[in-house]
């Protein structure tokens, strides 16, 4: 009904708002926000709206792609493009190029838009729109609270409803920067432009390099260490090509050769690694494994995860892989099953769709009774939440 749709639109907008705080998005936004400090009010207002348009239109493009692929019978969800090593490597190259530009190591002239300036200073109208689109691209490894529920709902609805939910997600994500662009108070709170901005711009290149490094690791997990090594070699060629291009003159021919070689290196695929990334005491998930454990009276915890999912990795490092939680699982006799969605898996995608989810993470805690429905844990875990869920399970 209308009430349910309004709730989902609100969830999507809240999810988009929280997405701004995620590590994949924050560096890009900081640069754009600081860029406002150096611009005139009329220009700042225009850039804020262009940034917002870039965000919302990019989310609508993602929605269109998801709807079309699902209509064609493919089991896809939020972050599905990160299941392709080619997309992951391409995204890593984008981060390397942005990092080099922010570091001041390469300067693009002419038809190459200066990525560093487009993000960090006034950068022109195209720069503002591009930053919005870029923020959506870099947000794909992250899932914010409320997002999973809203997107799961969207992809089971008619196309206009699905597009409305994705537009609400975009509006939520764009809102802080649009408001900042129009707020006189925020403008006064922003530090004055100066030499420190150049240093900050150079410093913010490092989170971008770190993200690129992580993406190369993801590509290695998906397609093997040879693929990762070739892609890293490609990144070196990309850096060389961009540097040669920025020096101009006859070197641009050599630059194009280096860039073609970078693409070729990024396209190489070695042998895929052996399936499964399981820690001690973990087993691979299947619906049959859950039923079998429940029939034996054993509670089950299922961790739907992927190497490209930053939220999943953060939950594992800070909560699930800690001694406290491991000991609590052992004390409760809980079987820990892992559903690894790093690569495409229609079985996992189909199960997520049946749970009303379009993406991960998803955490399910099943009681040790045949056929008992699971408790769904939040997407951002805290130790207390998991311990409370285990306690509630043992008292039922």
N, C-alpha and C positions, 0 to 999 in steps of 0.2 A: 504494500500500500504506500500512499504518499508519505506517511510517517516514517516507514522503514527506509524509503529513498532519502528523505531528509537526514535521517540518522547517518546513513552511509556517506552522504555528501559531506556531512560534518566530520565524520571519521577520516575521510580522504583529505579534507582541508587540514585537519589536525596533524595527520601523518606527514603531509607536505611541509607543514610548519616545522615539525621536529626534524625532518630530513636535513634542514639547514645546519643542524648541529653535528651531523655525521662527519667522520674524518675524511670521507671521500669528497665532500662538497665544501667544507668550511674554508680551505685555502683559497679556492676560486672566489667565494663570496667576500672574503676579507679584502682581496685585492680590489674588487669592484666597489665595495663600500668605501675604501680609502680613496679610490679614484674620485668619489663624489666630493671629497674635501678640496679638490683642486679645480672644480668646475663651477661655472656660473649657474644661478638658480634655474633659468629657462632650459639650459642644456641638461642640467641634472634631472629636471622633471621629465624631459623627453627620453633621456637614457633609462630612467627608472621604468617607464612604460614599455620601452622597446625591450628591455631585459625581461619584463613580465611577459610580453608577447612571445619572446623566444622560448621561455619556460613552458608556457601553456601550449603553444603550437607543437613543441617537441613532444610533450606528453600525449597530445592528440595523435601525433604520428606513431608513437609507440603503441597506443591503443589500437589504431587502425591496423598496424602490423599484427598485433596479437589476435585481433578479431578475425582478420583474413586467414591467418595460419590455422587458427582453431576451426574456422569454417571449412578449411581444406582438410580437416581431420588430423592435424598435427597436435600433439599434446605439448603445449608450451605455456609458460607462466612468466611472471615478473623476473627479469634477469636472464631470460632464456638465451639472449644473444651471447652471454658469457659462457655458454656451453660450447661455443665454437672457438677453437684455438686461434683461428684467423682473426676473429673479432677481438679477442683478448690481446693478441700481439699488436694489432692495429691501434688499440686503445693505449697500450704501453708506449708505442712509438709517438702517439700524440702527446703523452705526458713528458716524454724525453724532449720533444721539440719545444713544448711550453717551458720546461725547466731551463733549457739552454737559452731561450729568449729572455726569461726572467733573470738569469745569471749574467746577462749581457755578453755571453760568449758568441752569440750570433745575432745579426741585425738584418731583418728582412726589408728589402726596399721594393719599390715599384709595385708590381701586382701582388706580391706576397704581403699579406696584412701582418703587421707586427703584432704577434700574439701577446707579447709581454705588455705592450702599450695598450692593446685593445682590452686587456684585463685590468691593468693597474692604473691607467690614467684616463683622460677623456676618451681616447681611442675611437672616436667617431661613432655614428649611428650603427653602422654594421658591427662594430666592436661590441656595443651594448647588446644587440640582438644575439650575436654569436656567443657571448658569455652566458646568456640564458639557455641557449641550446646546449652549450658545453656543460653547464651545471647539471642538466638532465642526463647527459651521457655518463658523466662521472658518478652520478647518484645510483646508477644501475646495480652496483654490488651491495648497496645498503637497503635495508628495510627498516622503516621506523614503526614504533607502536601505532596501532589503529590502521596502518596501511594494508596489512595482510587481509584483514576482515573486509575492508572496503573494496580492494581489488578482486578478491575472491568472489564477492557479490557481483561486481561490475561485469565479470566475464561470464556470468550465467544469465545476464539480462539482455534485452533487445539492444541493438547497436546505439540508438540515441541515449539510452540510460547509461550504457557503458562509457560512452564519450563524455557524458556529463560528469561521471565520477572521476574520470581521468583529468578533466578540466578543473574540477574542484581540487584535486591533488596538486595540479600545477599552480592554481591560484594560491593555495596555502603555502607552497614553496616560494612563490614570487613575492608574497605579501611583505615580509620584513624589509626587503631591499626597495620595494616600491614606496613603502611608508617612509623609509629612511631618506629616499630621494625627495620627499615632499615635506619633511619635518624640519622646521627651523631650529628646534631645540636639538635634535640629533645632529644637525649641521654644526651647531655651536660646540657640541660635545666632541666632535671629531677633531683630532689633532691637526694643527696647521701643516700644510705641505712644506717640505724642505728636503734637505739631503738625507734625512733619516728614512724617507719613503723609498729612496733608491736602495738603501741597505736592507730595508724590510722586504722589498721586492726580490732582492737577491736571496735573502734568507728563505722566503716562501717557495723558492725553487726546490729546496731540499725535500719538503713533503711530497712534491710532484715526482722527484727522482725515486723516493721511497715507494710511492704507489706504483711506478713503472717496474721497479724491482719485484714487488709483490706480484704484479700481473705476469711477469716472466716466469716466476715460480709456479703460478697457476697453470700457465701454458705447459710447463714441464710436467706437472701432475697429470694434465690431460693427455699430452701427446709425447711424453718421454723427454729424457735429458738431452738427447741429440737435437730435438726441436727447440728446446730452451736455449742451448748453446748457439744454434744457428740464428735464433732471434736476437740474442745478445750481440752477436757479430753484426747483425743487421742494424742494431741500435748504434753501434760504433760507426758503421758506414753512413747511417742517417746523419749523425753528428758531423762527420767529415763533409758530407754533401751540403748540409745547411751552412756550414762555415765557409766552404768554397763559394757557394752561391752569394753569401753576404759580402764576400770580398770583391765580387763583380768581375767585369771584363771577360777575358778568354777562359777564365777558370770555371765559368758557368757550364761549359760543355762537360768538363770533368765532374762538376757537381751533379749534373743530370745522370751521368754514368754511375756515380756513387749512390744516388737515390734509387736508380733502377736495381742496382745490386742489393740495396737494403731491402727492397720489396721482395726480390728473389730469395734472399736469406730468410725473410719472415715467412715465406710460403713453403719452405722446406718442412717436411714431416718425417720424423724418425719413427722407430717402433714405439707403439703405445706401451705405457707401463702396465705391470700386472694390476688387475682390478683390486679395488678395496683399500682403504686406509684405516685400519682398525687398531686401536690401542688394546693393551692387555685387558682381558675380561669383557671386551665388546664383541658382538657377533653381527653378521649381516642381517638386515631387516627383510622380512617377507610377511605377508599376512598369515601364511601357514605357520611361521615361527611364533607369531603372537598367539594364535589359537592354541598351538601345542603347549606353550608356556602356561597359558590361562587354564587349560585342561588339567595341568599338573599342579595347579594352585600357586603358580609363581607370578608375582606382579612383574610388569614389563614397562620399561621406559624406552620410548623410541625418539631418536634424535635425527630429524630430517635436516641435512646439512650439505654444504658444498665448499670446495676450496676457494671459490670465487665470491663467497658470501661473507662480507666483513662482519656483519652482525653475528653470524653463526660462529666465526672464529673467535670473536671477542667473548661470546658466551662460554665457549669451550675453555679458553685460557683463564678467564676470571672466575668461572663458577664450576662447570661440569668436570673439568680435569683437576680440580683442587682436592687435596686429601680429605677435607671435611665432607665433601659431597660423595667422593668415592667410598669413604667409610660408611656414610649413611645408606648408600645403595647396598653395600655388602651386608650391613646390619639388618636391612629390611628384606634381604634375599631377592633384590630386584634384578631382573635380567636386563642388560643394556644392549639395545639393538640400534644399529646405525643404518640409515637410508641415505646413501651418498649420491647426490644429484649433480656432482661436478660435471659429468658428461650426460648427454641426453639419455633419459630412461623413461619410456612411455608408461611403465608400470607405476613408477613413483608419481609421475605427472597425473596419471588417472586417479591414483589414490588421493592426491592433494585436491584435485577437483571435487572428488566425492566428499571431502572434508570442508568444502567451501573455501578453499585457499588457492591462490594463483601463484604463490611463491613461498620461499623459505626465509627464516627458520620456522619449523613447526615442532613442538615438543608435546608428546602424548604420554600420559602415565596411566597404564591399564591396571585395574585391580586383578588379583589372582583368582578370579572366578570366571568360569566359561561364559563367553558372550557379553561380559560386563563392558559398558561403554567407557572410553578413556576420559580422563581429566585433561583439558587443554591448558598448558602453561603459557604465560606471556612470552612475547617474542624477545623482549629484553629481560634476561634472567637476573635474579639476585639469589644469593645463597639462601636467604631467609624464605623466599618464595618456594624453592625446591624442597627445603626441609619441612615447611608447613604442609606441602602437598603429600610428602612421604608420611608425615605424622597422621594426617587425615585418612590416608589410605590404610594405615595399620589399625586405626580405631574403628574402621567400618567392618 
